[in-house]
Each structure stands twice: as C-alpha cells, then as structure tokens.
Amino acid sequence: MGQLFLSPSPAPIPFSEALGVWARVAAQSFGGPAGQIAVMHRILVDEKRWFDEARFLHALSFCTLLPGPEAQQLATYLGWSLHGTRGGLAAGALFVLPGFAAILALSIVYVQFGALPAVAALFSGIKAAVLALVLEAALRIGRRVLAARLQRWVAVLAFAALFLFAVPFPLVVLASGAIGVVASRVGWIVSTASAPEPGPGRDHGSGTTRALRVLAIFLPLWFGPTLACAWWLGPSDVFTRLGVFFSQTAVVTFGGAYAVLAYVAQRAVESYGWLSAPEMLDGLGLAETTPGPLIMVVQFVGFLAAYRHAGVSFPIAAGIAGSLLASWVTFVPSFLWIFLGAPYVERLRGEPRLAAALQCIMAAVVGVIANLALWFALHVVFARVEITEAAGLYLTVPAWESLDPWALALSLGACVALLRFRIGLTATLAGSALAGLCISLLR
C-alpha cells in the first residue's frame, strides 16, 4: 500500500521518529485550527526543520482551499510528504484520536450530568472563553497572511460578503482565487511560489491510475457506513440522516473548521433539531478544551442526535455509534482529498498564479474567522439573536434587553488574558470555567 499513491521521494527521517513527533503534535493541538497550525509550525519548521517556511505555507494554502478541517489535512499532507501513504495515515489519524476519545468521554458526562447547576456554570464560563479564542485565531492568522494591502481588502470583502450578504463560502473562495490570479498578472501581488524539489517520485507522471485507485479505496470507505444504515434502518433513521448530513458537510464547507461551524450549527439546530444553540456552544467548548481538530464538535452533535432520537433501550450506546459515524464521514474525505490532490499540488508548487490565488484565499479565510468571531460574540453575550433581511442585507440583530453582563465580563476577561497578558490556552479556559462557577454561586 505504501506505493499505491505514488509516495514522495524516500525521506531520511525515520518513521518511528516521525510517529513520536505526530503524537506530540496531537497532544499539544488545543485551541482550534489557528493554535494547531501554530504548534505544527513551531515543531516541524522551527524546531525539527523538516520543512521550510515556503513549503509549509504552500501546503497550508492548499489545505485551506479544501472542504473540511484544514489543520488535520495539513498534518496528513505533511505526513504524506515525509513517508508517503503510511505517513499521511499516521499523521492524520494521530491528530484525531486523542480528541475523539476525550470528547466521547465528555459527551457521556454531559448527557448524564449536564443539567446540574455546577456543570452548567462551568460550561457558561467556557462559552465566554471560546469567543476570545476565535478572536485570537483571527488575529494570529491575520498577522501571518495579511502582509499586503490587497490581501487586507480581500479579507474585508470576504467578511462583508458572509456577514452582510450571506454569500456562500465556495463563491467567496472562487472570487478570492480569481482576484489572486488577476493580481498576479498585473503585478499587484508578489507570488511566494517555490520550485518543486527534485528527486525520484516528484513528477508523479500523469497520475490517472493512481487517482483511480485512491477513489476505488476511499469512496467505499466514505459512503459504506451510511449506505449500510440506509439499507438496514431506512432512509429516515437518525443514523442515515447523520451520515448523509455530515457527508454533505464534508463536501460543501470550505475554509476549515471555523467555516464549517456556522453551517453545522444552522442545520443541526434549526433544520434537524438535534440540539439547541446553547448546546452547540457547549460542544464547541468541549472541542476547544480537548486536543485535536475543532471540527470534532461534529462528534458531539452526532452523539446527542443519536442519544435522543435513535429510539433504543441503551441511548448511551446509540450516542457512541452516532459519534463514530459523524466522525468517520467527516474525516475519511479529508484523507481522500489529500491523497488525491497532494501529488498534483507538489508538481504545481512553482506556478506563480496558483500561489497568488492561494494567498488571496488565505486572506479570505481571515474574513471567515472574523465573521465567526462576531457570530459567537452575539450568541454568547445576548440571550436572543434574530436575523432580519432589509434592502438585500441579512443583518444579525441582538435583542439588547437580553444582554448578559456576566458573560460580557467573562469574555472581555478572557480576551485580556489571551491577547494582553499572553496567558496560555489551558489556563484561560480553566480560569473562565472557574469564574463561571463562582458567578453562578454569587447569583
């Protein structure tokens, strides 16, 4: 299987050493994509020097262009570039497994004890800290990506398109890429393209046979569980609907976890009624406080949906099955995109127009994260938020009388801790949770 996907040139780094590094990356990957990408950059570029800056950013730009969790896809890509198929599988799987185990355990605790006042108070503090984490992510990625005036304008326009006009994110991606191509042609943007590295396996040939083999393996792995649920339980069963919904999510949601969250929250809360908006924020808090991809919140959604709607005698077992199914159909496509596209992206690494397009797409993602930060701010600080349409604009308007001053104070405190005093993520989340508990006791 190691040669199935035409792996890159043999790596001098021992596979056993790489496994230890990927496990270390997974254990330290808290705080959503921004924090996870920063961890990978620090370990793989600054410390180990396995990749240079241009190679790392090129891989990151490609992964940002894909639907799904870009941090997990980046780990898969970098693992593949070191050790081929087994390296990509190991890096991608290790990135997911610690968070999956932690959120599964916390989901069981949540449905058993979440109604207790003390537990609810802890989650209220975590929700407030989530706002600071998303804002910090926007600033961190923005500092790295928005180096030129054009990229800053792309970020602003992407934010406006999403927040004010409800433009679908795929259209924002296409428009941003087109801006980059045009800007490269007229000299408005300086490309960061780097030439592909020479060596055996770098040209990858036409790749048609390899691509067909990748599809033949991963498409059945992706769709098999959902088709089995449809055949055994019926198309209207909650497990079938979970498989279909999150398979669709894996295809239509671009921009990584931050872009996925708004789509999942809207459909899971408003369309399917699997959980409430406050519970969705609780799930995000769980994902923020555990290692691994932020998109693991889909596991929490799948757990609650199956726990409540499977109609079986053992709802915990149903929740575990729903959690597994939601995670499976979310992450298997990520391996498919990487193994299918990475060889071609390596070959095109010296193409200036592609590099310019990816730079503008990365700038658009900053606007996406800013949009999500504002969405979270409104839902954390206000108890009631409505969407109104006026003159072609879709305005998210809070009910000002529903302002929660304690949530506002907690969020501001978390922002100060993270942005001003550089307090670590774990300490900020723990402090916010404890503050939420103290406020509950005072009330």
BAMAR-910402 format. One record per residue (C-alpha): y, x, z negated; residue number from 0; residue in three letters. Coordinates in Angstrom, 2 decimals. Last residue first. Example, Ala and Ser with C-alpha at 12.3 -4.5 7.8 and 13.67 -1.06 7.14 Angstrom:
BEGIN
{{-1.06,13.67,-7.14},1,ser},
{{-4.50,12.30,-7.80},0,ala},
# end
This chain:
BEGIN
{{34.59,-26.13,-41.78},442,arg},
{{34.52,-22.88,-43.68},441,leu},
{{30.74,-22.64,-43.23},440,leu},
{{31.04,-23.21,-39.50},439,ser},
{{33.76,-20.59,-39.26},438,ile},
{{31.46,-18.11,-41.01},437,cys},
{{28.60,-18.83,-38.59},436,leu},
{{30.86,-18.41,-35.56},435,gly},
{{32.15,-15.14,-37.02},434,ala},
{{28.55,-13.91,-37.37},433,leu},
{{27.85,-14.76,-33.73},432,ala},
{{31.06,-13.06,-32.64},431,ser},
{{30.24,-9.93,-34.66},430,gly},
{{26.73,-9.74,-33.20},429,ala},
{{28.04,-10.16,-29.68},428,leu},
{{30.74,-7.54,-30.19},427,thr},
{{28.34,-5.09,-31.88},426,ala},
{{25.82,-5.40,-29.06},425,thr},
{{28.47,-4.95,-26.37},424,leu},
{{30.05,-1.88,-27.89},423,gly},
{{33.58,-1.79,-29.30},422,ile},
{{36.04,-0.44,-26.77},421,arg},
{{39.03,-1.07,-29.08},420,phe},
{{41.28,-2.75,-26.51},419,arg},
{{38.93,-4.26,-23.95},418,leu},
{{35.78,-5.09,-25.90},417,leu},
{{37.18,-5.83,-29.36},416,ala},
{{40.38,-7.40,-28.03},415,val},
{{38.41,-9.67,-25.72},414,cys},
{{36.03,-10.63,-28.55},413,ala},
{{38.99,-11.53,-30.75},412,gly},
{{40.55,-13.59,-27.99},411,leu},
{{37.27,-15.46,-27.52},410,ser},
{{36.89,-16.10,-31.26},409,leu},
{{40.48,-17.35,-31.55},408,ala},
{{40.05,-19.69,-28.59},407,leu},
{{36.76,-21.00,-30.00},406,ala},
{{38.50,-21.64,-33.33},405,trp},
{{41.44,-23.35,-31.62},404,pro},
{{39.15,-25.86,-29.84},403,asp},
{{41.34,-27.62,-27.26},402,leu},
{{40.20,-31.22,-26.66},401,ser},
{{43.79,-32.55,-26.67},400,glu},
{{44.44,-30.43,-23.58},399,trp},
{{41.82,-32.22,-21.49},398,ala},
{{41.06,-29.42,-19.07},397,pro},
{{41.78,-29.57,-15.32},396,val},
{{39.61,-27.87,-12.71},395,thr},
{{41.52,-28.49,-9.49},394,leu},
{{39.85,-29.01,-6.13},393,tyr},
{{42.71,-28.77,-3.62},392,leu},
{{42.91,-30.77,-0.38},391,gly},
{{46.09,-32.54,-1.42},390,ala},
{{44.57,-33.53,-4.78},389,ala},
{{40.96,-33.50,-5.91},388,glu},
{{40.17,-33.56,-9.63},387,thr},
{{37.52,-31.66,-11.59},386,ile},
{{37.34,-32.50,-15.30},385,glu},
{{36.99,-30.42,-18.47},384,val},
{{36.29,-31.75,-21.96},383,arg},
{{35.52,-29.68,-25.09},382,ala},
{{38.06,-27.02,-24.21},381,phe},
{{37.90,-23.32,-25.19},380,val},
{{34.40,-22.56,-23.93},379,val},
{{34.43,-24.72,-20.80},378,his},
{{37.90,-23.60,-19.69},377,leu},
{{37.21,-19.93,-20.34},376,ala},
{{33.85,-20.11,-18.60},375,phe},
{{35.38,-21.42,-15.38},374,trp},
{{38.17,-18.80,-15.62},373,leu},
{{35.62,-16.00,-15.97},372,ala},
{{33.55,-17.44,-13.11},371,leu},
{{36.54,-17.34,-10.76},370,asn},
{{37.30,-13.78,-11.84},369,ala},
{{33.68,-12.87,-11.08},368,ile},
{{33.95,-14.37,-7.60},367,val},
{{37.24,-12.60,-6.96},366,gly},
{{35.58,-9.29,-7.83},365,val},
{{32.80,-10.29,-5.42},364,val},
{{35.39,-10.49,-2.64},363,ala},
{{36.21,-6.80,-3.18},362,ala},
{{32.51,-5.93,-2.78},361,met},
{{32.53,-7.86,0.49},360,ile},
{{35.56,-5.85,1.60},359,cys},
{{33.76,-2.56,0.95},358,gln},
{{30.63,-3.86,2.67},357,leu},
{{32.58,-4.60,5.84},356,ala},
{{34.11,-1.10,5.80},355,ala},
{{30.67,0.49,5.41},354,ala},
{{29.32,-1.58,8.29},353,leu},
{{32.27,-0.56,10.46},352,arg},
{{31.78,3.13,9.64},351,pro},
{{28.06,3.30,10.60},350,glu},
{{26.52,6.37,8.91},349,gly},
{{24.42,4.34,6.49},348,arg},
{{22.88,2.40,9.35},347,leu},
{{19.43,4.05,9.09},346,arg},
{{19.35,3.58,5.33},345,glu},
{{20.33,-0.05,5.81},344,val},
{{17.46,-0.51,8.25},343,tyr},
{{14.95,0.94,5.79},342,pro},
{{16.37,-1.20,2.93},341,ala},
{{16.13,-4.54,4.74},340,gly},
{{12.57,-5.83,4.44},339,leu},
{{11.59,-4.02,1.24},338,phe},
{{14.88,-5.04,-0.35},337,ile},
{{14.99,-8.68,0.77},336,trp},
{{11.31,-9.25,-0.15},335,leu},
{{11.68,-7.69,-3.59},334,phe},
{{14.58,-10.05,-4.27},333,ser},
{{12.53,-12.97,-2.91},332,pro},
{{9.94,-12.36,-5.69},331,val},
{{12.69,-12.55,-8.32},330,phe},
{{13.82,-16.19,-8.34},329,thr},
{{10.53,-17.83,-7.35},328,val},
{{8.75,-15.99,-10.18},327,trp},
{{11.42,-16.55,-12.84},326,ser},
{{11.50,-20.32,-12.33},325,ala},
{{7.69,-20.49,-12.32},324,leu},
{{7.28,-18.40,-15.47},323,leu},
{{9.85,-20.43,-17.43},322,ser},
{{8.30,-23.70,-16.27},321,gly},
{{4.88,-22.48,-17.44},320,ala},
{{6.33,-21.43,-20.81},319,ile},
{{8.05,-24.80,-21.15},318,gly},
{{4.81,-26.64,-20.35},317,ala},
{{3.03,-24.65,-23.05},316,ala},
{{5.81,-25.52,-25.51},315,ile},
{{5.58,-29.19,-24.46},314,pro},
{{1.94,-29.48,-25.51},313,phe},
{{0.94,-33.13,-25.04},312,ser},
{{2.34,-33.31,-21.52},311,val},
{{5.22,-35.27,-19.98},310,gly},
{{6.62,-32.36,-17.93},309,ala},
{{10.19,-33.55,-18.52},308,his},
{{11.43,-32.04,-21.76},307,arg},
{{9.62,-28.71,-22.02},306,tyr},
{{9.53,-28.38,-18.22},305,ala},
{{13.31,-28.63,-17.88},304,ala},
{{14.00,-26.62,-21.05},303,leu},
{{11.81,-23.70,-19.93},302,phe},
{{13.10,-23.72,-16.35},301,gly},
{{16.69,-23.60,-17.55},300,val},
{{15.89,-20.73,-19.94},299,phe},
{{14.17,-18.82,-17.12},298,gln},
{{17.19,-19.48,-14.90},297,val},
{{19.23,-17.68,-17.60},296,val},
{{17.31,-14.60,-16.46},295,met},
{{20.17,-14.33,-13.94},294,ile},
{{21.87,-12.03,-16.44},293,leu},
{{19.36,-9.37,-15.46},292,pro},
{{17.64,-7.34,-18.17},291,gly},
{{18.20,-6.65,-21.83},290,pro},
{{18.93,-9.53,-24.22},289,thr},
{{22.22,-10.73,-25.72},288,thr},
{{23.81,-11.76,-22.42},287,glu},
{{20.75,-13.78,-21.35},286,ala},
{{20.72,-15.64,-24.66},285,leu},
{{24.46,-16.35,-24.35},284,gly},
{{23.89,-17.62,-20.83},283,leu},
{{21.29,-20.00,-22.20},282,gly},
{{23.72,-21.24,-24.83},281,asp},
{{26.28,-21.77,-22.07},280,leu},
{{23.76,-23.92,-20.22},279,met},
{{23.09,-25.77,-23.46},278,glu},
{{26.80,-26.58,-23.73},277,pro},
{{26.71,-27.92,-20.13},276,ala},
{{23.69,-30.13,-20.85},275,ser},
{{20.08,-29.64,-19.76},274,leu},
{{17.60,-30.82,-17.11},273,trp},
{{19.99,-33.48,-15.84},272,gly},
{{18.98,-32.90,-12.22},271,tyr},
{{22.30,-33.26,-10.42},270,ser},
{{24.93,-32.58,-13.10},269,glu},
{{23.32,-30.02,-15.38},268,val},
{{20.80,-28.20,-13.15},267,ala},
{{22.95,-28.57,-10.03},266,arg},
{{26.31,-27.54,-11.48},265,gln},
{{24.97,-24.86,-13.78},264,ala},
{{22.81,-23.33,-11.05},263,val},
{{25.73,-23.11,-8.61},262,tyr},
{{28.13,-21.71,-11.23},261,ala},
{{25.54,-19.17,-12.35},260,leu},
{{24.60,-17.85,-8.92},259,val},
{{27.95,-16.16,-8.24},258,ala},
{{27.83,-14.24,-11.52},257,tyr},
{{24.19,-13.37,-10.95},256,ala},
{{24.66,-11.74,-7.58},255,gly},
{{27.27,-12.37,-4.89},254,gly},
{{25.28,-14.76,-2.75},253,phe},
{{23.52,-18.00,-3.64},252,thr},
{{21.84,-19.78,-0.72},251,val},
{{18.43,-18.10,-0.51},250,val},
{{17.28,-17.51,-4.10},249,ala},
{{18.86,-20.82,-5.09},248,thr},
{{16.67,-22.62,-2.58},247,gln},
{{13.60,-21.06,-4.19},246,ser},
{{15.10,-22.05,-7.56},245,phe},
{{15.33,-25.68,-6.52},244,phe},
{{11.94,-25.88,-4.78},243,val},
{{10.02,-24.29,-7.65},242,gly},
{{11.81,-26.37,-10.27},241,leu},
{{11.25,-29.56,-8.26},240,arg},
{{7.56,-28.79,-7.99},239,thr},
{{7.35,-28.14,-11.72},238,phe},
{{9.30,-31.32,-12.54},237,val},
{{6.92,-33.49,-10.54},236,asp},
{{8.41,-35.40,-7.61},235,ser},
{{6.47,-33.54,-4.89},234,pro},
{{3.05,-34.19,-6.46},233,gly},
{{1.10,-32.55,-9.28},232,leu},
{{-1.72,-30.69,-7.48},231,trp},
{{-0.42,-30.34,-3.94},230,trp},
{{3.25,-29.95,-4.93},229,ala},
{{2.33,-27.52,-7.73},228,cys},
{{0.24,-25.43,-5.32},227,ala},
{{3.10,-25.40,-2.81},226,leu},
{{5.42,-24.15,-5.55},225,thr},
{{3.01,-21.40,-6.61},224,pro},
{{2.41,-20.21,-3.01},223,gly},
{{6.04,-20.08,-1.82},222,phe},
{{7.00,-16.59,-2.97},221,trp},
{{3.63,-14.83,-2.91},220,leu},
{{2.87,-16.44,0.45},219,pro},
{{6.23,-15.15,1.82},218,leu},
{{5.78,-11.72,0.24},217,phe},
{{2.66,-10.42,1.94},216,ile},
{{3.00,-11.64,5.53},215,ala},
{{6.75,-11.01,5.42},214,leu},
{{6.25,-7.36,4.47},213,val},
{{3.59,-7.00,7.15},212,arg},
{{5.89,-8.47,9.79},211,leu},
{{8.66,-6.06,8.77},210,ala},
{{6.32,-3.06,9.01},209,arg},
{{5.16,-4.08,12.46},208,thr},
{{8.73,-4.55,13.68},207,thr},
{{10.11,-1.36,12.09},206,gly},
{{11.59,0.01,15.31},205,ser},
{{11.11,3.57,14.09},204,gly},
{{11.68,4.29,10.39},203,his},
{{14.34,6.97,11.14},202,asp},
{{14.19,8.44,7.62},201,arg},
{{10.42,8.80,7.39},200,gly},
{{10.41,12.58,7.57},199,pro},
{{13.75,14.21,6.75},198,gly},
{{17.43,14.00,7.44},197,pro},
{{19.77,12.13,5.09},196,glu},
{{21.74,9.35,6.66},195,pro},
{{25.42,10.15,7.25},194,ala},
{{27.94,8.76,4.82},193,ser},
{{30.22,5.80,5.31},192,ala},
{{33.19,5.54,2.94},191,thr},
{{35.39,3.98,5.59},190,ser},
{{39.17,4.18,5.33},189,val},
{{40.75,0.77,5.77},188,ile},
{{43.78,-0.33,7.77},187,trp},
{{42.81,1.78,10.78},186,gly},
{{42.81,-0.95,13.42},185,val},
{{39.02,-0.96,13.92},184,arg},
{{38.23,-0.55,10.24},183,ser},
{{40.49,-3.48,9.37},182,ala},
{{38.69,-5.66,11.91},181,val},
{{35.28,-4.79,10.44},180,val},
{{36.49,-5.25,6.86},179,gly},
{{38.08,-8.61,7.61},178,ile},
{{34.81,-9.74,9.21},177,ala},
{{32.91,-8.75,6.06},176,gly},
{{35.33,-10.74,3.92},175,ser},
{{35.02,-13.80,6.17},174,ala},
{{31.22,-13.64,6.10},173,leu},
{{31.12,-13.27,2.31},172,val},
{{33.64,-16.09,1.75},171,val},
{{31.57,-18.31,4.07},170,leu},
{{28.45,-17.49,2.03},169,pro},
{{30.43,-18.38,-1.14},168,phe},
{{31.02,-21.98,-0.14},167,pro},
{{34.76,-22.84,-0.20},166,val},
{{35.64,-24.93,-3.27},165,ala},
{{39.34,-24.97,-2.27},164,phe},
{{41.13,-23.97,-5.46},163,leu},
{{38.60,-21.89,-7.39},162,phe},
{{36.47,-20.53,-4.55},161,leu},
{{39.06,-19.95,-1.83},160,ala},
{{41.65,-18.80,-4.37},159,ala},
{{39.29,-16.22,-5.87},158,phe},
{{38.27,-14.95,-2.44},157,ala},
{{41.94,-14.69,-1.41},156,leu},
{{42.76,-12.63,-4.49},155,val},
{{39.77,-10.31,-3.98},154,ala},
{{40.59,-9.85,-0.29},153,val},
{{44.20,-9.04,-1.21},152,trp},
{{43.01,-6.35,-3.64},151,arg},
{{40.69,-4.91,-0.99},150,gln},
{{43.60,-4.67,1.47},149,leu},
{{45.85,-2.95,-1.07},148,arg},
{{43.38,-0.12,-1.63},147,ala},
{{41.17,1.02,-4.52},146,ala},
{{39.87,-2.38,-5.53},145,leu},
{{36.20,-1.40,-5.95},144,val},
{{35.90,0.79,-9.05},143,arg},
{{38.72,-0.70,-11.11},142,arg},
{{37.69,-4.18,-10.00},141,gly},
{{34.11,-3.65,-11.15},140,ile},
{{35.29,-2.87,-14.67},139,arg},
{{38.00,-5.53,-14.78},138,leu},
{{35.70,-8.31,-13.58},137,ala},
{{32.96,-7.22,-15.98},136,ala},
{{35.40,-7.21,-18.91},135,glu},
{{36.34,-10.79,-18.06},134,leu},
{{32.65,-11.76,-17.97},133,val},
{{32.03,-10.11,-21.35},132,leu},
{{35.11,-11.66,-22.95},131,ala},
{{33.99,-15.14,-21.93},130,leu},
{{30.49,-14.46,-23.23},129,val},
{{31.96,-13.66,-26.66},128,ala},
{{33.03,-17.28,-27.15},127,ala},
{{29.56,-18.51,-26.25},126,lys},
{{28.03,-16.08,-28.77},125,ile},
{{30.14,-17.54,-31.56},124,gly},
{{29.04,-21.08,-30.73},123,ser},
{{25.46,-19.86,-30.59},122,phe},
{{25.60,-18.66,-34.17},121,leu},
{{27.09,-21.99,-35.27},120,ala},
{{24.29,-23.93,-33.57},119,ala},
{{21.72,-21.79,-35.40},118,val},
{{23.41,-22.46,-38.75},117,ala},
{{23.74,-26.18,-38.08},116,pro},
{{20.03,-26.58,-37.20},115,leu},
{{19.57,-28.26,-33.81},114,ala},
{{18.45,-25.00,-32.20},113,gly},
{{15.41,-24.71,-34.48},112,phe},
{{12.35,-25.58,-32.39},111,gln},
{{13.91,-25.77,-28.93},110,val},
{{15.89,-22.58,-29.52},109,tyr},
{{13.07,-20.62,-31.16},108,val},
{{10.89,-21.26,-28.11},107,ile},
{{13.76,-20.21,-25.83},106,ser},
{{14.25,-17.06,-27.95},105,leu},
{{10.64,-15.98,-27.37},104,ala},
{{10.89,-16.59,-23.63},103,leu},
{{14.28,-14.88,-23.57},102,ile},
{{12.86,-11.71,-25.13},101,ala},
{{9.77,-11.52,-22.92},100,ala},
{{11.78,-12.07,-19.75},99,phe},
{{14.44,-9.59,-20.80},98,gly},
{{11.87,-6.84,-21.31},97,pro},
{{10.08,-7.69,-18.00},96,leu},
{{12.97,-7.78,-15.53},95,val},
{{14.10,-4.17,-15.03},94,phe},
{{10.52,-2.98,-15.38},93,leu},
{{9.58,-5.17,-12.42},92,ala},
{{12.35,-3.88,-10.15},91,gly},
{{11.79,-0.20,-10.97},90,ala},
{{8.00,-0.40,-10.70},89,ala},
{{7.97,-2.45,-7.51},88,leu},
{{10.56,-0.22,-5.85},87,gly},
{{8.76,2.97,-6.87},86,gly},
{{5.39,1.62,-5.75},85,arg},
{{6.86,0.76,-2.35},84,thr},
{{8.61,4.06,-1.70},83,gly},
{{8.99,6.69,-4.36},82,his},
{{12.68,7.68,-4.59},81,leu},
{{14.36,5.31,-2.12},80,ser},
{{12.12,2.49,-3.31},79,trp},
{{13.25,2.98,-6.92},78,gly},
{{16.87,2.96,-5.75},77,leu},
{{16.34,-0.26,-3.83},76,tyr},
{{14.45,-1.95,-6.68},75,thr},
{{17.13,-0.94,-9.22},74,ala},
{{19.81,-2.25,-6.86},73,leu},
{{17.89,-5.50,-6.41},72,gln},
{{17.76,-5.94,-10.18},71,gln},
{{21.52,-5.34,-10.38},70,ala},
{{22.24,-7.55,-7.35},69,glu},
{{20.59,-10.68,-8.71},68,pro},
{{20.12,-13.14,-5.84},67,gly},
{{21.42,-13.53,-2.30},66,pro},
{{22.11,-10.22,-0.57},65,leu},
{{25.53,-8.74,0.24},64,leu},
{{25.83,-7.34,-3.28},63,thr},
{{22.59,-5.45,-2.68},62,cys},
{{24.07,-3.80,0.43},61,phe},
{{27.23,-2.79,-1.42},60,ser},
{{25.22,-1.36,-4.30},59,leu},
{{23.10,0.77,-1.96},58,ala},
{{26.24,2.17,-0.33},57,his},
{{27.81,2.71,-3.75},56,leu},
{{24.82,4.78,-4.92},55,phe},
{{24.65,6.85,-1.74},54,arg},
{{28.39,7.60,-1.84},53,ala},
{{28.33,8.59,-5.53},52,glu},
{{25.38,10.98,-5.23},51,asp},
{{21.87,10.04,-6.21},50,phe},
{{19.21,11.75,-8.37},49,trp},
{{21.93,13.44,-10.39},48,arg},
{{19.99,12.82,-13.63},47,lys},
{{23.06,12.39,-15.88},46,glu},
{{25.99,11.32,-13.74},45,asp},
{{24.23,9.58,-10.84},44,val},
{{20.98,8.10,-12.22},43,leu},
{{21.84,7.67,-15.90},42,ile},
{{25.55,6.81,-15.76},41,arg},
{{25.27,4.83,-12.53},40,his},
{{22.28,2.87,-13.77},39,met},
{{24.07,2.01,-17.01},38,val},
{{27.23,1.00,-15.11},37,ala},
{{25.15,-1.24,-12.85},36,ile},
{{23.69,-2.90,-15.94},35,gln},
{{27.09,-3.40,-17.57},34,gly},
{{28.58,-5.01,-14.48},33,ala},
{{25.44,-7.02,-13.74},32,pro},
{{25.25,-8.75,-17.14},31,gly},
{{25.94,-7.39,-20.59},30,gly},
{{22.80,-5.51,-21.52},29,phe},
{{20.72,-3.07,-19.49},28,ser},
{{19.84,-0.43,-22.10},27,gln},
{{16.09,-1.16,-22.34},26,ala},
{{15.82,-1.64,-18.58},25,ala},
{{17.49,1.70,-17.82},24,val},
{{15.16,3.45,-20.29},23,arg},
{{12.12,1.84,-18.67},22,ala},
{{13.41,2.97,-15.28},21,trp},
{{13.85,6.52,-16.64},20,val},
{{10.33,6.63,-18.05},19,gly},
{{8.90,5.36,-14.79},18,leu},
{{10.88,8.02,-12.88},17,ala},
{{9.30,10.77,-14.99},16,glu},
{{5.83,9.41,-14.22},15,ser},
{{6.68,9.27,-10.51},14,phe},
{{7.54,12.96,-10.48},13,pro},
{{10.87,13.69,-8.75},12,ile},
{{10.43,15.81,-5.62},11,pro},
{{10.53,12.67,-3.47},10,ala},
{{8.50,12.34,-0.29},9,pro},
{{10.63,10.94,2.53},8,ser},
{{11.26,7.22,2.49},7,pro},
{{8.47,4.66,2.42},6,ser},
{{7.20,2.99,5.56},5,leu},
{{6.62,-0.47,4.09},4,phe},
{{2.83,-0.33,4.04},3,leu},
{{2.65,3.38,3.26},2,gln},
{{2.31,2.97,-0.52},1,gly},
{{0.00,0.00,0.00},0,met},
# end
